[in-house]
Amino acid sequence: MSTQSRPPNFIIFGEMGVGKTSLVNLIAGDHRAESSSGAQSCPLEATEYPITVSDPQLNVNLFDTVGLDSPTMNNAGYLDALVKAHELIVSLKNRGGVHGLLFCMKAGRVSNTMQQNYRLFYEFLCQEEVPLALVVTNLENEENMDDWWTKNKAHIENSGIVPVTHVCITTIKGYKDIYAARYFESRKKVLNMLKELGNRDACSVDVSSWFARMCKKLREFLVPTKGLKSSRQNMRTEMLQTLTKRCKLRKEDALHLLPRIDADE
């Protein structure tokens, strides 16, 4: 897929239940990942899947994220999200950067939760710098899967989602492999898309900058104002403990980060 020594890295994101794990298995060509129930899961929790296939140019690292399924979170959820965000950002840095975002959605209308997931990963985490690919699933019953995009492109783009590329696919073979032909067609389309994206330069990851922005935006976006009323000093203390004990930051680095999170408030 790329002439570089390390395989390209992709983040898979989207609402729960849209087929993200099935997309991992489609790319791998076998049953590699298990679906999460989502119970007690953090939207930024990611499972890394190194995918190795017969053609080494098609090898990739996939980061399958849980995804956002609720419009708000409490303070405890916010702190958990910071820890998972830091883990993901550091992993991407250590793997050499990120080559693309795979926004997974079921065929249908764009929901508010879909738009929130888009903002969380594309705008906040990756600062609109990482190429976004839209992966539309659940199209096995369409006469021509690609026709879905022709009919729905305007709706998607009017919702503020403008991908650099897209694929319209199915991730299932169906009962007695009734959709097998479309499944293998879909796999070929996805691999070709990943090859194209993986041949581009990776977006470099500045851990400090990405993490500071994510801390700030997560709080603004998902934590209700009333959830922060209890005690600003207590919240700051909890933040410092989270950054030093759970994110393993040095105390001086954590103290330097806190004012950046509070900036412009």
PyMOL commands that set and color helices and strands:
alter all, ss='L'
color gray80, all
select helices_A, chain A and resi 20-28+56-58+75-94+112-125+147-158+175-177+180-198+207-222+225-228+232-246+251-262
alter helices_A, ss='H'
color red, helices_A
select strands_A, chain A and resi 9-13+46-51+60-65+100-106+132-137+165-168
alter strands_A, ss='S'
color yellow, strands_A
deselect
rebuild
show_as cartoon
